[in-house]
Amino acid sequence: MKPPYYDNDLIQLLQLSGETIGRMDDHSDKRADWVLFLLDEIKGFLPADEYEAMLAQLSGAIAKQSADN
């Protein structure tokens, strides 16, 4: 997936986070928990309506990605 705009620092942090979560062999059952943790961290910086809109957008993108696979 291509990011919506280029932010070198953010891209590097998210790539490292994704790699770390993806390579968790000993705790593979915790991957979703880590993603939910990230969402919870974002929640603290957004108004409730923006957070809900982001979750709806994310849910739709996940459903589309699952359908495409």
MODELLER restraints for C-alpha pairs under 7 A, 6 or more apart:
rsr = mdl.restraints
at = mdl.atoms
rsr.add(forms.Gaussian(group=physical.xy_distance, feature=features.Distance(at['CA:21:A'], at['CA:31:A']), mean=5.90, stdev=0.5))
rsr.add(forms.Gaussian(group=physical.xy_distance, feature=features.Distance(at['CA:43:A'], at['CA:51:A']), mean=6.09, stdev=0.5))
